[in-house]
Amino acid sequence: MNLITPFVPDQALSNPATPPVPPEFFTFQPPSYFASYCLPPDAILVGDCHLTRGDLTVIGGVAGCGKSRLLMSLAIAGKQGHGAEWMGLPVHAPFKTAILQAENGEVRLQRELQDITQQGHDLDGWLFLTPPPRYGLAFNSPDFRAQLRDWVAETAPGVLAIDPWNRCAMDDKAKDYRAVLDALFEILPEGPDKPAIVVVHHLRKQGGGESRKRGRDLLSELSGSYMIGSSSRVAFILEPATPAGDDDRVIFTCAKNNNGDMGAPTAWHRRNGLFDPCRDFDWGDWESEGVAKRRTIELEDLRAVFEGDARMIKKDLVKALEQRTGFSSSALYKVLQTGSPLAAHLTESGGYFTLNR
């Protein structure tokens, strides 16, 4: 059941003598209407439509790689405005940043913002943060949405960031994702002052030996339903350069840009609230690392494809494993045949497979 119920005005209640007039749900326009469309001033905030008012941008990454810090650096770039850069992308207009977040407490924020302030960045009036809300990111609550809608209308941030996405949706099903996305767009004001929406999201768990994805293929690494990737106009992926804990290098890739160029990946040193360019990064080594073809399918692969789905028919299970592992469907059918080591972790009933927990 959707969390959002569209509001349709009931004119008969306000004036019973007047026959109700149905609302205008849509209009059709000729090509000339769109060809002559004039983009509102300051609609594109960053890059080649990488951050645009009214559009959804997703930032995906594994835990601890610096996704929340990207939002801090975005707020700094927003205050600096035209002529500044954010992760190598030009900033076209000044904007305020609001971060509705549910993970970082006062201790983490104090340390991070104190370091940023000591570097000369006074963000009061430009950056707005929530401590983790008492009731969470409750987009299923009409009162929560109304309060957020009023705050956005009054403060007029250019960017409204949600961190993290998995604290918004009840489950990884498409209908749950769709409901929260509808709620997000419902709270946006009409007209040119609507903010860009930035959602921080996790990547799915990877199995051992899995080959590294590149460019557009990274879009499929977003955890959960395909809905978040397909609904976004832009998707960024932030990856650690290596698994080493003392390696502060990260790779920033645009995996999707519906309205502009994606651009090439860039390498950075992760700092506290800021990122410095990594100018001597060995891209040849990065491209060659981890491309060896995997030889086995593991229990972790089954756990990953069943995440968020209680059961699947065999055809869908094979398709999900094919996308995850790169094995052919014929090989996967053999791996899943009755009596195989992997099939021992599955139970079949009525044509549906479930993973033994």
Salt bridges, closest charged atoms under 4 A:
GLU112 OE1 - ARG108 NE 2.85
ASP182 OD1 - ARG178 NE 3.28
GLU186 OE1 - ARG145 NE 3.36
GLU186 OE2 - ARG149 NH2 2.62
GLU210 OE2 - ARG204 NH2 2.64
GLU210 OE1 - ARG324 NH2 3.81
GLU221 OE2 - ARG204 NH2 2.96
GLU221 OE2 - LYS213 NZ 2.99
ASP247 OD2 - ARG249 NH2 2.89
ASP248 OD1 - HIS269 ND1 2.88
ASP248 OD2 - ARG271 NH1 2.69
ASP276 OD2 - ARG271 NE 3.07
GLU287 OE1 - ARG214 NE 2.82
GLU300 OE1 - ARG303 NH1 3.99
ASP301 OD2 - ARG294 NH2 2.54
ASP301 OD1 - ARG324 NE 2.71
ASP309 OD1 - LYS173 NZ 2.91
